[in-house]
Amino acid sequence: ISASAITVIDDLKSDKPGNLRIVKVADKETAEVGEIVTFTIRYDNLGPNEVAAVRIVDNLTPRLEYVEDSATSDRSGKLVVQDNGEGSLVLIWEFEDNLPDKTGGVVTFQARVR
C-alpha cells in the first residue's frame, strides 16, 4: 500500500496565501485481497494566512474499494463521493469554514483491497 499527496493553494484573493501541508498514511504496510486498510489524512495550515475553501481530494486506485460510510472528519463539512472512471472512486472532503493559520485536522476512511 502506498499513498501520495498533492497540495495546491489557489487563492487569487490574497498575495500571501496560506501554506497547506497534507500527509496521508495507511495503518498497514502491506495488505492482501479482501483486507481492509484504514487511511488517515492529516492536513495543516502552516501559515501565514488562513486558507479558504479547503478541499481534500483523494482519487482511489482500482485496487481499492471505499468502505461505505467509513469516512470521518474532525471539521464540519461534507464528503462528496464520485466515480473516477477507472473502476474506483474519488473522495472529496469540502470544509465549511476557512482554515486559520497554525491549525489543522484529520480525515479518515477505510478501503478494501481488491
C-alpha positions in Angstrom: 0.0 0.0 0.0 1.4 3.4 -0.9 0.0 6.8 -0.9 0.9 10.2 -2.2 -0.5 13.7 -1.6 -0.5 16.8 -3.8 -1.1 20.2 -2.2 -2.5 23.1 -4.3 -3.3 26.5 -2.9 -5.4 28.5 -5.4 -6.1 31.8 -3.6 -6.4 34.6 -6.0 -7.7 37.0 -3.4 -4.5 37.1 -1.4 -0.9 37.9 -2.2 0.1 35.8 0.8 -1.9 32.5 0.7 -1.6 30.0 3.5 0.7 27.0 3.2 -1.2 23.8 3.4 0.6 20.5 4.2 -1.1 17.2 3.6 0.2 13.8 4.7 -1.6 10.5 4.0 -0.7 7.3 5.8 -2.1 3.8 5.9 -2.4 1.6 9.0 -0.7 -1.3 7.2 2.4 -1.5 5.1 1.0 -4.4 3.1 -2.4 -5.8 2.7 -3.9 -8.9 0.9 -7.0 -9.0 -1.3 -10.1 -8.7 0.9 -8.3 -6.9 3.8 -9.5 -3.5 5.0 -7.0 -0.7 5.3 -7.6 2.5 7.3 -6.2 5.7 5.7 -5.6 8.8 7.7 -5.1 12.2 6.0 -3.6 14.9 8.2 -3.8 18.5 7.0 -2.2 21.6 8.5 -2.2 25.2 7.5 1.4 26.3 8.3 0.5 30.0 7.7 1.0 32.8 7.5 -2.7 33.3 6.5 -5.9 31.4 6.6 -6.9 29.1 3.6 -10.4 29.5 2.2 -12.5 26.8 0.5 -10.3 23.8 1.7 -11.0 20.6 -0.3 -9.1 17.4 0.2 -9.3 15.1 -2.9 -8.2 11.5 -2.8 -8.5 9.5 -6.1 -8.5 5.9 -5.2 -6.8 3.3 -7.3 -8.9 0.5 -8.9 -7.2 -1.8 -6.3 -9.1 -0.1 -3.5 -12.8 -0.2 -2.8 -14.1 2.5 -0.5 -16.0 1.1 2.5 -19.3 2.9 2.5 -19.9 5.3 5.5 -16.4 4.7 6.9 -15.2 8.4 6.3 -14.7 10.6 9.3 -13.6 14.3 9.7 -12.9 16.4 12.8 -14.0 19.5 10.9 -17.6 20.3 9.7 -18.3 19.9 6.0 -19.3 17.2 3.6 -17.9 14.3 1.8 -18.6 14.0 -1.9 -18.1 10.6 -3.5 -17.7 10.4 -7.3 -16.9 7.6 -9.8 -13.4 8.2 -11.1 -14.0 6.3 -14.4 -11.2 3.9 -13.6 -13.2 1.4 -11.5 -13.0 3.2 -8.2 -13.9 6.4 -6.5 -12.8 9.9 -5.8 -13.3 11.1 -2.2 -13.7 14.9 -1.8 -13.9 16.5 1.7 -15.3 20.0 1.4 -14.9 22.0 4.6 -17.5 24.7 5.6 -15.2 27.1 7.3 -11.8 28.6 6.4 -8.8 27.0 7.9 -6.9 29.5 10.1 -3.2 29.6 10.1 -1.4 27.3 12.5 -4.4 24.9 12.6 -5.2 21.6 11.1 -7.1 18.4 11.3 -7.6 14.8 10.3 -9.9 12.9 7.9 -10.0 9.1 7.8 -11.6 6.4 5.7 -11.4 2.7 5.0 -10.9 0.8 1.8 -11.0 -2.9 1.0 -8.1 -4.3 -1.2 -9.4 -5.9 -4.4 
